[in-house]
């Protein structure tokens, strides 16, 4: 699967270069994003601007990647979602809070969470 990737100090921005995330692509999406070598130790922003629609398996793949980031102690934000995908994700999983309308807001969200983790670790 093709991705446009932008690596920053604490963030990896991944933009799938596909118009639809469906059952045929969902397993590969999850595996490919999860195994990106630059993802280790970085927060993730999924820029879904080019993805116009997703079926149930595609939504599950997005949510899997989102939650894997948190399970690994890092943050994730979704940006570039059209209104249909935004509503589908909200309906599928109400624990997904980091839905940002712009890239700048997505960066702010993950960096605030990163800062919060640093503060909490300093207190221990």
Backbone as XML, in Angstrom:
<?xml version="1.0"?>
<chain id="A" units="angstrom">
  <residue number="1" name="UNK">
    <atom name="N" x="0.847" y="-1.168" z="0.000"/>
    <atom name="CA" x="0.000" y="0.000" z="0.000"/>
    <atom name="C" x="0.896" y="1.235" z="0.000"/>
  </residue>
  <residue number="2" name="UNK">
    <atom name="N" x="0.467" y="2.235" z="-0.711"/>
    <atom name="CA" x="1.265" y="3.456" z="-0.826"/>
    <atom name="C" x="0.836" y="4.478" z="0.224"/>
  </residue>
  <residue number="3" name="UNK">
    <atom name="N" x="1.844" y="5.076" z="0.851"/>
    <atom name="CA" x="1.618" y="6.119" z="1.844"/>
    <atom name="C" x="2.527" y="7.290" z="1.536"/>
  </residue>
  <residue number="4" name="UNK">
    <atom name="N" x="2.040" y="8.473" z="1.829"/>
    <atom name="CA" x="2.900" y="9.640" z="1.883"/>
    <atom name="C" x="3.255" y="9.772" z="3.355"/>
  </residue>
  <residue number="5" name="UNK">
    <atom name="N" x="4.546" y="9.842" z="3.660"/>
    <atom name="CA" x="5.000" y="9.842" z="5.052"/>
    <atom name="C" x="5.851" y="11.072" z="5.313"/>
  </residue>
  <residue number="6" name="UNK">
    <atom name="N" x="5.556" y="11.727" z="6.430"/>
    <atom name="CA" x="6.332" y="12.884" z="6.875"/>
    <atom name="C" x="6.800" y="12.590" z="8.297"/>
  </residue>
  <residue number="7" name="UNK">
    <atom name="N" x="8.109" y="12.476" z="8.464"/>
    <atom name="CA" x="8.677" y="12.153" z="9.765"/>
    <atom name="C" x="9.164" y="13.421" z="10.447"/>
  </residue>
  <residue number="8" name="UNK">
    <atom name="N" x="8.654" y="13.637" z="11.648"/>
    <atom name="CA" x="9.078" y="14.764" z="12.467"/>
    <atom name="C" x="9.716" y="14.197" z="13.730"/>
  </residue>
  <residue number="9" name="UNK">
    <atom name="N" x="10.241" y="15.070" z="14.592"/>
    <atom name="CA" x="10.953" y="14.602" z="15.777"/>
    <atom name="C" x="10.113" y="13.659" z="16.638"/>
  </residue>
  <residue number="10" name="UNK">
    <atom name="N" x="8.882" y="14.053" z="16.947"/>
    <atom name="CA" x="8.044" y="13.244" z="17.831"/>
    <atom name="C" x="6.774" y="12.727" z="17.166"/>
  </residue>
  <residue number="11" name="UNK">
    <atom name="N" x="6.635" y="12.992" z="15.863"/>
    <atom name="CA" x="5.397" y="12.649" z="15.160"/>
    <atom name="C" x="5.713" y="12.005" z="13.817"/>
  </residue>
  <residue number="12" name="UNK">
    <atom name="N" x="4.900" y="11.012" z="13.477"/>
    <atom name="CA" x="4.937" y="10.439" z="12.139"/>
    <atom name="C" x="3.569" y="10.701" z="11.511"/>
  </residue>
  <residue number="13" name="UNK">
    <atom name="N" x="3.568" y="11.426" z="10.390"/>
    <atom name="CA" x="2.326" y="11.703" z="9.670"/>
    <atom name="C" x="2.245" y="10.723" z="8.500"/>
  </residue>
  <residue number="14" name="UNK">
    <atom name="N" x="1.148" y="9.986" z="8.454"/>
    <atom name="CA" x="0.955" y="8.975" z="7.416"/>
    <atom name="C" x="-0.328" y="9.298" z="6.666"/>
  </residue>
  <residue number="15" name="UNK">
    <atom name="N" x="-0.209" y="9.423" z="5.339"/>
    <atom name="CA" x="-1.371" y="9.688" z="4.499"/>
    <atom name="C" x="-1.527" y="8.551" z="3.499"/>
  </residue>
  <residue number="16" name="UNK">
    <atom name="N" x="-2.543" y="7.701" z="3.691"/>
    <atom name="CA" x="-2.795" y="6.641" z="2.717"/>
    <atom name="C" x="-3.149" y="7.245" z="1.360"/>
  </residue>
  <residue number="17" name="UNK">
    <atom name="N" x="-2.570" y="6.703" z="0.315"/>
    <atom name="CA" x="-2.794" y="7.218" z="-1.037"/>
    <atom name="C" x="-3.847" y="6.370" z="-1.750"/>
  </residue>
  <residue number="18" name="UNK">
    <atom name="N" x="-5.012" y="6.250" z="-1.126"/>
    <atom name="CA" x="-6.101" y="5.440" z="-1.666"/>
    <atom name="C" x="-7.425" y="6.185" z="-1.511"/>
  </residue>
  <residue number="19" name="UNK">
    <atom name="N" x="-8.389" y="5.971" z="-2.425"/>
    <atom name="CA" x="-9.685" y="6.627" z="-2.294"/>
    <atom name="C" x="-10.660" y="5.866" z="-1.389"/>
  </residue>
  <residue number="20" name="UNK">
    <atom name="N" x="-10.404" y="4.557" z="-1.192"/>
    <atom name="CA" x="-11.321" y="3.744" z="-0.394"/>
    <atom name="C" x="-10.538" y="2.725" z="0.412"/>
  </residue>
  <residue number="21" name="UNK">
    <atom name="N" x="-10.864" y="2.631" z="1.687"/>
    <atom name="CA" x="-10.261" y="1.624" z="2.554"/>
    <atom name="C" x="-11.327" y="0.566" z="2.790"/>
  </residue>
  <residue number="22" name="UNK">
    <atom name="N" x="-11.163" y="-0.556" z="2.104"/>
    <atom name="CA" x="-12.180" y="-1.604" z="2.170"/>
    <atom name="C" x="-11.583" y="-2.898" z="2.724"/>
  </residue>
  <residue number="23" name="UNK">
    <atom name="N" x="-12.398" y="-3.939" z="2.754"/>
    <atom name="CA" x="-11.986" y="-5.230" z="3.314"/>
    <atom name="C" x="-10.736" y="-5.776" z="2.627"/>
  </residue>
  <residue number="24" name="UNK">
    <atom name="N" x="-10.583" y="-5.507" z="1.342"/>
    <atom name="CA" x="-9.415" y="-6.012" z="0.608"/>
    <atom name="C" x="-8.120" y="-5.352" z="1.062"/>
  </residue>
  <residue number="25" name="UNK">
    <atom name="N" x="-8.193" y="-4.129" z="1.561"/>
    <atom name="CA" x="-7.000" y="-3.380" z="1.946"/>
    <atom name="C" x="-6.809" y="-3.258" z="3.454"/>
  </residue>
  <residue number="26" name="UNK">
    <atom name="N" x="-7.825" y="-3.580" z="4.235"/>
    <atom name="CA" x="-7.789" y="-3.276" z="5.663"/>
    <atom name="C" x="-6.667" y="-3.997" z="6.417"/>
  </residue>
  <residue number="27" name="UNK">
    <atom name="N" x="-6.477" y="-5.288" z="6.177"/>
    <atom name="CA" x="-5.424" y="-6.021" z="6.895"/>
    <atom name="C" x="-4.051" y="-5.478" z="6.524"/>
  </residue>
  <residue number="28" name="UNK">
    <atom name="N" x="-3.872" y="-5.188" z="5.260"/>
    <atom name="CA" x="-2.592" y="-4.642" z="4.811"/>
    <atom name="C" x="-2.353" y="-3.245" z="5.391"/>
  </residue>
  <residue number="29" name="UNK">
    <atom name="N" x="-3.398" y="-2.439" z="5.455"/>
    <atom name="CA" x="-3.301" y="-1.107" z="6.046"/>
    <atom name="C" x="-2.798" y="-1.209" z="7.479"/>
  </residue>
  <residue number="30" name="UNK">
    <atom name="N" x="-3.448" y="-2.056" z="8.269"/>
    <atom name="CA" x="-3.069" y="-2.224" z="9.678"/>
    <atom name="C" x="-1.627" y="-2.683" z="9.806"/>
  </residue>
  <residue number="31" name="UNK">
    <atom name="N" x="-1.260" y="-3.694" z="9.049"/>
    <atom name="CA" x="0.100" y="-4.234" z="9.116"/>
    <atom name="C" x="1.135" y="-3.229" z="8.643"/>
  </residue>
  <residue number="32" name="UNK">
    <atom name="N" x="0.867" y="-2.593" z="7.516"/>
    <atom name="CA" x="1.845" y="-1.654" z="6.950"/>
    <atom name="C" x="2.084" y="-0.458" z="7.873"/>
  </residue>
  <residue number="33" name="UNK">
    <atom name="N" x="1.022" y="0.101" z="8.413"/>
    <atom name="CA" x="1.192" y="1.261" z="9.295"/>
    <atom name="C" x="1.878" y="0.832" z="10.598"/>
  </residue>
  <residue number="34" name="UNK">
    <atom name="N" x="1.447" y="-0.269" z="11.167"/>
    <atom name="CA" x="2.014" y="-0.738" z="12.436"/>
    <atom name="C" x="3.497" y="-1.074" z="12.333"/>
  </residue>
  <residue number="35" name="UNK">
    <atom name="N" x="3.937" y="-1.471" z="11.155"/>
    <atom name="CA" x="5.329" y="-1.892" z="10.967"/>
    <atom name="C" x="6.225" y="-0.823" z="10.361"/>
  </residue>
  <residue number="36" name="UNK">
    <atom name="N" x="5.741" y="0.399" z="10.258"/>
    <atom name="CA" x="6.598" y="1.465" z="9.742"/>
    <atom name="C" x="7.785" y="1.659" z="10.682"/>
  </residue>
  <residue number="37" name="UNK">
    <atom name="N" x="9.006" y="1.594" z="10.157"/>
    <atom name="CA" x="10.172" y="1.670" z="11.037"/>
    <atom name="C" x="10.282" y="2.992" z="11.808"/>
  </residue>
  <residue number="38" name="UNK">
    <atom name="N" x="9.816" y="4.080" z="11.248"/>
    <atom name="CA" x="9.921" y="5.378" z="11.911"/>
    <atom name="C" x="8.833" y="5.610" z="12.963"/>
  </residue>
  <residue number="39" name="UNK">
    <atom name="N" x="7.894" y="4.678" z="13.096"/>
    <atom name="CA" x="6.794" y="4.854" z="14.038"/>
    <atom name="C" x="7.230" y="4.623" z="15.488"/>
  </residue>
  <residue number="40" name="UNK">
    <atom name="N" x="8.213" y="3.782" z="15.685"/>
    <atom name="CA" x="8.658" y="3.427" z="17.033"/>
    <atom name="C" x="9.074" y="4.670" z="17.825"/>
  </residue>
  <residue number="41" name="UNK">
    <atom name="N" x="8.391" y="4.909" z="18.946"/>
    <atom name="CA" x="8.720" y="6.043" z="19.795"/>
    <atom name="C" x="8.153" y="7.375" z="19.327"/>
  </residue>
  <residue number="42" name="UNK">
    <atom name="N" x="7.300" y="7.343" z="18.316"/>
    <atom name="CA" x="6.691" y="8.576" z="17.812"/>
    <atom name="C" x="5.170" y="8.492" z="17.902"/>
  </residue>
  <residue number="43" name="UNK">
    <atom name="N" x="4.559" y="9.650" z="18.016"/>
    <atom name="CA" x="3.108" y="9.755" z="17.938"/>
    <atom name="C" x="2.707" y="9.669" z="16.473"/>
  </residue>
  <residue number="44" name="UNK">
    <atom name="N" x="1.476" y="9.258" z="16.225"/>
    <atom name="CA" x="1.000" y="9.041" z="14.861"/>
    <atom name="C" x="-0.152" y="9.981" z="14.534"/>
  </residue>
  <residue number="45" name="UNK">
    <atom name="N" x="-0.072" y="10.569" z="13.346"/>
    <atom name="CA" x="-1.207" y="11.293" z="12.787"/>
    <atom name="C" x="-1.567" y="10.612" z="11.478"/>
  </residue>
  <residue number="46" name="UNK">
    <atom name="N" x="-2.796" y="10.132" z="11.400"/>
    <atom name="CA" x="-3.306" y="9.556" z="10.163"/>
    <atom name="C" x="-4.045" y="10.646" z="9.408"/>
  </residue>
  <residue number="47" name="UNK">
    <atom name="N" x="-3.485" y="11.062" z="8.291"/>
    <atom name="CA" x="-4.102" y="12.078" z="7.446"/>
    <atom name="C" x="-4.931" y="11.344" z="6.393"/>
  </residue>
  <residue number="48" name="UNK">
    <atom name="N" x="-6.228" y="11.350" z="6.586"/>
    <atom name="CA" x="-7.137" y="10.565" z="5.743"/>
    <atom name="C" x="-7.785" y="11.410" z="4.639"/>
  </residue>
  <residue number="49" name="UNK">
    <atom name="N" x="-7.124" y="12.483" z="4.235"/>
    <atom name="CA" x="-7.697" y="13.423" z="3.268"/>
    <atom name="C" x="-8.043" y="12.781" z="1.925"/>
  </residue>
  <residue number="50" name="UNK">
    <atom name="N" x="-7.284" y="11.788" z="1.495"/>
    <atom name="CA" x="-7.542" y="11.171" z="0.193"/>
    <atom name="C" x="-8.516" y="10.001" z="0.271"/>
  </residue>
  <residue number="51" name="UNK">
    <atom name="N" x="-8.807" y="9.538" z="1.486"/>
    <atom name="CA" x="-9.727" y="8.408" z="1.665"/>
    <atom name="C" x="-11.149" y="8.948" z="1.703"/>
  </residue>
  <residue number="52" name="UNK">
    <atom name="N" x="-11.900" y="8.644" z="0.659"/>
    <atom name="CA" x="-13.261" y="9.157" z="0.544"/>
    <atom name="C" x="-14.273" y="8.305" z="1.293"/>
  </residue>
  <residue number="53" name="UNK">
    <atom name="N" x="-13.997" y="6.987" z="1.375"/>
    <atom name="CA" x="-14.936" y="6.112" z="2.080"/>
    <atom name="C" x="-14.219" y="4.873" z="2.599"/>
  </residue>
  <residue number="54" name="UNK">
    <atom name="N" x="-14.884" y="4.237" z="3.562"/>
    <atom name="CA" x="-14.359" y="3.015" z="4.157"/>
    <atom name="C" x="-15.534" y="2.116" z="4.513"/>
  </residue>
  <residue number="55" name="UNK">
    <atom name="N" x="-15.348" y="0.820" z="4.294"/>
    <atom name="CA" x="-16.383" y="-0.117" z="4.711"/>
    <atom name="C" x="-16.118" y="-0.506" z="6.167"/>
  </residue>
  <residue number="56" name="UNK">
    <atom name="N" x="-16.889" y="-1.450" z="6.694"/>
    <atom name="CA" x="-16.768" y="-1.827" z="8.103"/>
    <atom name="C" x="-15.358" y="-2.325" z="8.443"/>
  </residue>
  <residue number="57" name="UNK">
    <atom name="N" x="-14.772" y="-3.124" z="7.561"/>
    <atom name="CA" x="-13.413" y="-3.628" z="7.792"/>
    <atom name="C" x="-12.392" y="-2.489" z="7.739"/>
  </residue>
  <residue number="58" name="UNK">
    <atom name="N" x="-12.605" y="-1.553" z="6.850"/>
    <atom name="CA" x="-11.715" y="-0.398" z="6.761"/>
    <atom name="C" x="-11.767" y="0.448" z="8.023"/>
  </residue>
  <residue number="59" name="UNK">
    <atom name="N" x="-12.975" y="0.677" z="8.530"/>
    <atom name="CA" x="-13.121" y="1.421" z="9.786"/>
    <atom name="C" x="-12.427" y="0.680" z="10.923"/>
  </residue>
  <residue number="60" name="UNK">
    <atom name="N" x="-12.595" y="-0.637" z="10.961"/>
    <atom name="CA" x="-11.952" y="-1.434" z="12.004"/>
    <atom name="C" x="-10.429" y="-1.312" z="11.919"/>
  </residue>
  <residue number="61" name="UNK">
    <atom name="N" x="-9.890" y="-1.256" z="10.700"/>
    <atom name="CA" x="-8.444" y="-1.113" z="10.520"/>
    <atom name="C" x="-7.955" y="0.232" z="11.061"/>
  </residue>
  <residue number="62" name="UNK">
    <atom name="N" x="-8.685" y="1.295" z="10.774"/>
    <atom name="CA" x="-8.321" y="2.621" z="11.283"/>
    <atom name="C" x="-8.336" y="2.611" z="12.806"/>
  </residue>
  <residue number="63" name="UNK">
    <atom name="N" x="-9.389" y="2.053" z="13.378"/>
    <atom name="CA" x="-9.519" y="2.013" z="14.836"/>
    <atom name="C" x="-8.448" y="1.133" z="15.477"/>
  </residue>
  <residue number="64" name="UNK">
    <atom name="N" x="-8.089" y="0.049" z="14.808"/>
    <atom name="CA" x="-7.033" y="-0.831" z="15.318"/>
    <atom name="C" x="-5.714" y="-0.083" z="15.409"/>
  </residue>
  <residue number="65" name="UNK">
    <atom name="N" x="-5.351" y="0.622" z="14.345"/>
    <atom name="CA" x="-4.100" y="1.387" z="14.342"/>
    <atom name="C" x="-4.159" y="2.473" z="15.422"/>
  </residue>
  <residue number="66" name="UNK">
    <atom name="N" x="-5.281" y="3.157" z="15.523"/>
    <atom name="CA" x="-5.461" y="4.209" z="16.524"/>
    <atom name="C" x="-5.198" y="3.659" z="17.929"/>
  </residue>
  <residue number="67" name="UNK">
    <atom name="N" x="-5.853" y="2.555" z="18.268"/>
    <atom name="CA" x="-5.725" y="1.993" z="19.618"/>
    <atom name="C" x="-4.361" y="1.346" z="19.860"/>
  </residue>
  <residue number="68" name="UNK">
    <atom name="N" x="-3.735" y="0.805" z="18.827"/>
    <atom name="CA" x="-2.391" y="0.243" z="18.985"/>
    <atom name="C" x="-1.408" y="1.316" z="19.439"/>
  </residue>
  <residue number="69" name="UNK">
    <atom name="N" x="-1.577" y="2.524" z="18.924"/>
    <atom name="CA" x="-0.699" y="3.617" z="19.337"/>
    <atom name="C" x="-0.825" y="3.874" z="20.839"/>
  </residue>
  <residue number="70" name="UNK">
    <atom name="N" x="-2.039" y="3.923" z="21.321"/>
    <atom name="CA" x="-2.244" y="4.158" z="22.749"/>
    <atom name="C" x="-1.769" y="2.971" z="23.577"/>
  </residue>
  <residue number="71" name="UNK">
    <atom name="N" x="-1.963" y="1.764" z="23.069"/>
    <atom name="CA" x="-1.480" y="0.572" z="23.774"/>
    <atom name="C" x="0.040" y="0.578" z="23.898"/>
  </residue>
  <residue number="72" name="UNK">
    <atom name="N" x="0.717" y="1.233" z="22.951"/>
    <atom name="CA" x="2.180" y="1.294" z="22.992"/>
    <atom name="C" x="2.684" y="2.517" z="23.774"/>
  </residue>
  <residue number="73" name="UNK">
    <atom name="N" x="1.761" y="3.270" z="24.366"/>
    <atom name="CA" x="2.155" y="4.420" z="25.177"/>
    <atom name="C" x="2.355" y="5.702" z="24.395"/>
  </residue>
  <residue number="74" name="UNK">
    <atom name="N" x="1.897" y="5.744" z="23.162"/>
    <atom name="CA" x="2.018" y="6.935" z="22.328"/>
    <atom name="C" x="0.616" y="7.434" z="21.981"/>
  </residue>
  <residue number="75" name="UNK">
    <atom name="N" x="0.537" y="8.528" z="21.228"/>
    <atom name="CA" x="-0.748" y="9.122" z="20.857"/>
    <atom name="C" x="-1.019" y="8.976" z="19.373"/>
  </residue>
  <residue number="76" name="UNK">
    <atom name="N" x="-2.288" y="9.162" z="19.031"/>
    <atom name="CA" x="-2.705" y="9.115" z="17.633"/>
    <atom name="C" x="-3.824" y="10.131" z="17.434"/>
  </residue>
  <residue number="77" name="UNK">
    <atom name="N" x="-3.838" y="10.751" z="16.264"/>
    <atom name="CA" x="-4.924" y="11.654" z="15.887"/>
    <atom name="C" x="-5.295" y="11.359" z="14.435"/>
  </residue>
  <residue number="78" name="UNK">
    <atom name="N" x="-6.552" y="11.558" z="14.134"/>
    <atom name="CA" x="-7.053" y="11.407" z="12.769"/>
    <atom name="C" x="-7.407" y="12.788" z="12.250"/>
  </residue>
  <residue number="79" name="UNK">
    <atom name="N" x="-6.976" y="13.083" z="11.039"/>
    <atom name="CA" x="-7.306" y="14.364" z="10.428"/>
    <atom name="C" x="-7.636" y="14.143" z="8.958"/>
  </residue>
  <residue number="80" name="UNK">
    <atom name="N" x="-8.245" y="15.148" z="8.348"/>
    <atom name="CA" x="-8.575" y="15.068" z="6.935"/>
    <atom name="C" x="-9.778" y="14.206" z="6.638"/>
  </residue>
  <residue number="81" name="UNK">
    <atom name="N" x="-10.510" y="13.793" z="7.661"/>
    <atom name="CA" x="-11.684" y="12.951" z="7.468"/>
    <atom name="C" x="-12.843" y="13.766" z="6.890"/>
  </residue>
  <residue number="82" name="UNK">
    <atom name="N" x="-13.528" y="13.207" z="5.903"/>
    <atom name="CA" x="-14.744" y="13.869" z="5.436"/>
    <atom name="C" x="-15.845" y="13.638" z="6.469"/>
  </residue>
  <residue number="83" name="UNK">
    <atom name="N" x="-16.958" y="14.294" z="6.323"/>
    <atom name="CA" x="-18.010" y="14.216" z="7.344"/>
    <atom name="C" x="-18.579" y="12.804" z="7.474"/>
  </residue>
  <residue number="84" name="UNK">
    <atom name="N" x="-18.670" y="12.069" z="6.378"/>
    <atom name="CA" x="-19.187" y="10.702" z="6.434"/>
    <atom name="C" x="-18.269" y="9.816" z="7.268"/>
  </residue>
  <residue number="85" name="UNK">
    <atom name="N" x="-16.957" y="9.861" z="6.993"/>
    <atom name="CA" x="-16.009" y="9.052" z="7.760"/>
    <atom name="C" x="-15.958" y="9.475" z="9.217"/>
  </residue>
  <residue number="86" name="UNK">
    <atom name="N" x="-16.028" y="10.765" z="9.466"/>
    <atom name="CA" x="-16.034" y="11.254" z="10.848"/>
    <atom name="C" x="-17.209" y="10.658" z="11.607"/>
  </residue>
  <residue number="87" name="UNK">
    <atom name="N" x="-18.386" y="10.712" z="11.017"/>
    <atom name="CA" x="-19.582" y="10.173" z="11.670"/>
    <atom name="C" x="-19.497" y="8.665" z="11.843"/>
  </residue>
  <residue number="88" name="UNK">
    <atom name="N" x="-18.947" y="7.958" z="10.857"/>
    <atom name="CA" x="-18.809" y="6.510" z="10.959"/>
    <atom name="C" x="-17.861" y="6.127" z="12.100"/>
  </residue>
  <residue number="89" name="UNK">
    <atom name="N" x="-16.765" y="6.845" z="12.221"/>
    <atom name="CA" x="-15.799" y="6.536" z="13.277"/>
    <atom name="C" x="-16.388" y="6.848" z="14.644"/>
  </residue>
  <residue number="90" name="UNK">
    <atom name="N" x="-17.074" y="7.976" z="14.768"/>
    <atom name="CA" x="-17.712" y="8.313" z="16.046"/>
    <atom name="C" x="-18.744" y="7.259" z="16.442"/>
  </residue>
  <residue number="91" name="UNK">
    <atom name="N" x="-19.501" y="6.775" z="15.464"/>
    <atom name="CA" x="-20.523" y="5.761" z="15.740"/>
    <atom name="C" x="-19.897" y="4.403" z="16.072"/>
  </residue>
  <residue number="92" name="UNK">
    <atom name="N" x="-18.772" y="4.092" z="15.448"/>
    <atom name="CA" x="-18.128" y="2.793" z="15.647"/>
    <atom name="C" x="-17.392" y="2.700" z="16.977"/>
  </residue>
  <residue number="93" name="UNK">
    <atom name="N" x="-16.866" y="3.825" z="17.457"/>
    <atom name="CA" x="-16.064" y="3.790" z="18.685"/>
    <atom name="C" x="-16.075" y="5.163" z="19.342"/>
  </residue>
  <residue number="94" name="UNK">
    <atom name="N" x="-16.837" y="5.290" z="20.404"/>
    <atom name="CA" x="-16.959" y="6.589" z="21.063"/>
    <atom name="C" x="-15.740" y="6.960" z="21.902"/>
  </residue>
  <residue number="95" name="UNK">
    <atom name="N" x="-14.742" y="6.067" z="21.992"/>
    <atom name="CA" x="-13.522" y="6.396" z="22.744"/>
    <atom name="C" x="-12.473" y="7.083" z="21.877"/>
  </residue>
  <residue number="96" name="UNK">
    <atom name="N" x="-12.768" y="7.291" z="20.601"/>
    <atom name="CA" x="-11.836" y="7.982" z="19.711"/>
    <atom name="C" x="-12.110" y="9.482" z="19.823"/>
  </residue>
  <residue number="97" name="UNK">
    <atom name="N" x="-11.208" y="10.160" z="20.553"/>
    <atom name="CA" x="-11.401" y="11.587" z="20.813"/>
    <atom name="C" x="-10.594" y="12.478" z="19.878"/>
  </residue>
  <residue number="98" name="UNK">
    <atom name="N" x="-9.499" y="11.980" z="19.367"/>
    <atom name="CA" x="-8.587" y="12.830" z="18.592"/>
    <atom name="C" x="-8.957" y="12.844" z="17.110"/>
  </residue>
  <residue number="99" name="UNK">
    <atom name="N" x="-10.072" y="13.493" z="16.825"/>
    <atom name="CA" x="-10.507" y="13.731" z="15.452"/>
    <atom name="C" x="-10.317" y="15.217" z="15.209"/>
  </residue>
  <residue number="100" name="UNK">
    <atom name="N" x="-9.338" y="15.566" z="14.406"/>
    <atom name="CA" x="-8.990" y="16.970" z="14.205"/>
    <atom name="C" x="-9.321" y="17.409" z="12.789"/>
  </residue>
  <residue number="101" name="UNK">
    <atom name="N" x="-9.974" y="18.555" z="12.651"/>
    <atom name="CA" x="-10.318" y="19.027" z="11.305"/>
    <atom name="C" x="-9.101" y="19.462" z="10.484"/>
  </residue>
  <residue number="102" name="UNK">
    <atom name="N" x="-8.034" y="19.897" z="11.161"/>
    <atom name="CA" x="-6.853" y="20.359" z="10.425"/>
    <atom name="C" x="-5.593" y="19.657" z="10.945"/>
  </residue>
  <residue number="103" name="UNK">
    <atom name="N" x="-4.561" y="19.676" z="10.129"/>
    <atom name="CA" x="-3.285" y="19.077" z="10.515"/>
    <atom name="C" x="-2.709" y="19.787" z="11.732"/>
  </residue>
  <residue number="104" name="UNK">
    <atom name="N" x="-2.798" y="21.097" z="11.765"/>
    <atom name="CA" x="-2.266" y="21.856" z="12.896"/>
    <atom name="C" x="-2.932" y="21.439" z="14.201"/>
  </residue>
  <residue number="105" name="UNK">
    <atom name="N" x="-4.245" y="21.241" z="14.172"/>
    <atom name="CA" x="-4.952" y="20.797" z="15.374"/>
    <atom name="C" x="-4.564" y="19.371" z="15.754"/>
  </residue>
  <residue number="106" name="UNK">
    <atom name="N" x="-4.344" y="18.515" z="14.775"/>
    <atom name="CA" x="-3.905" y="17.139" z="15.049"/>
    <atom name="C" x="-2.539" y="17.146" z="15.727"/>
  </residue>
  <residue number="107" name="UNK">
    <atom name="N" x="-1.640" y="17.976" z="15.231"/>
    <atom name="CA" x="-0.312" y="18.096" z="15.834"/>
    <atom name="C" x="-0.442" y="18.602" z="17.267"/>
  </residue>
  <residue number="108" name="UNK">
    <atom name="N" x="-1.276" y="19.609" z="17.479"/>
    <atom name="CA" x="-1.480" y="20.141" z="18.827"/>
    <atom name="C" x="-2.004" y="19.065" z="19.779"/>
  </residue>
  <residue number="109" name="UNK">
    <atom name="N" x="-2.960" y="18.266" z="19.322"/>
    <atom name="CA" x="-3.534" y="17.214" z="20.169"/>
    <atom name="C" x="-2.479" y="16.210" z="20.623"/>
  </residue>
  <residue number="110" name="UNK">
    <atom name="N" x="-1.719" y="15.674" z="19.665"/>
    <atom name="CA" x="-0.746" y="14.646" z="20.050"/>
    <atom name="C" x="0.400" y="15.234" z="20.858"/>
  </residue>
  <residue number="111" name="UNK">
    <atom name="N" x="0.774" y="16.466" z="20.589"/>
    <atom name="CA" x="1.855" y="17.079" z="21.356"/>
    <atom name="C" x="1.406" y="17.419" z="22.779"/>
  </residue>
  <residue number="112" name="UNK">
    <atom name="N" x="0.152" y="17.819" z="22.963"/>
    <atom name="CA" x="-0.351" y="18.064" z="24.311"/>
    <atom name="C" x="-0.376" y="16.770" z="25.113"/>
  </residue>
  <residue number="113" name="UNK">
    <atom name="N" x="-0.804" y="15.682" z="24.483"/>
    <atom name="CA" x="-0.802" y="14.395" z="25.178"/>
    <atom name="C" x="0.625" y="13.951" z="25.490"/>
  </residue>
  <residue number="114" name="UNK">
    <atom name="N" x="1.545" y="14.199" z="24.578"/>
    <atom name="CA" x="2.943" y="13.847" z="24.792"/>
    <atom name="C" x="3.497" y="14.624" z="25.989"/>
  </residue>
  <residue number="115" name="UNK">
    <atom name="N" x="3.194" y="15.905" z="26.045"/>
    <atom name="CA" x="3.633" y="16.756" z="27.148"/>
    <atom name="C" x="3.028" y="16.271" z="28.470"/>
  </residue>
  <residue number="116" name="UNK">
    <atom name="N" x="1.767" y="15.894" z="28.434"/>
    <atom name="CA" x="1.095" y="15.384" z="29.623"/>
    <atom name="C" x="1.766" y="14.105" z="30.130"/>
  </residue>
  <residue number="117" name="UNK">
    <atom name="N" x="2.118" y="13.209" z="29.219"/>
    <atom name="CA" x="2.826" y="11.981" z="29.607"/>
    <atom name="C" x="4.170" y="12.312" z="30.253"/>
  </residue>
  <residue number="118" name="UNK">
    <atom name="N" x="4.887" y="13.266" z="29.691"/>
    <atom name="CA" x="6.175" y="13.667" z="30.254"/>
    <atom name="C" x="6.010" y="14.205" z="31.669"/>
  </residue>
  <residue number="119" name="UNK">
    <atom name="N" x="4.993" y="15.044" z="31.879"/>
    <atom name="CA" x="4.741" y="15.593" z="33.211"/>
    <atom name="C" x="4.387" y="14.492" z="34.207"/>
  </residue>
  <residue number="120" name="UNK">
    <atom name="N" x="3.558" y="13.565" z="33.801"/>
    <atom name="CA" x="3.170" y="12.471" z="34.686"/>
    <atom name="C" x="4.367" y="11.582" z="35.022"/>
  </residue>
  <residue number="121" name="UNK">
    <atom name="N" x="5.236" y="11.345" z="34.057"/>
    <atom name="CA" x="6.436" y="10.530" z="34.299"/>
    <atom name="C" x="7.389" y="11.236" z="35.237"/>
  </residue>
  <residue number="122" name="UNK">
    <atom name="N" x="7.477" y="12.558" z="35.171"/>
    <atom name="CA" x="8.349" y="13.322" z="36.053"/>
    <atom name="C" x="7.879" y="13.271" z="37.497"/>
  </residue>
  <residue number="123" name="UNK">
    <atom name="N" x="6.564" y="13.130" z="37.694"/>
    <atom name="CA" x="6.000" y="13.095" z="39.039"/>
    <atom name="C" x="6.247" y="11.762" z="39.735"/>
  </residue>
  <residue number="124" name="UNK">
    <atom name="N" x="6.501" y="10.718" z="38.964"/>
    <atom name="CA" x="6.684" y="9.384" z="39.549"/>
    <atom name="C" x="8.036" y="9.179" z="40.142"/>
  </residue>
</chain>
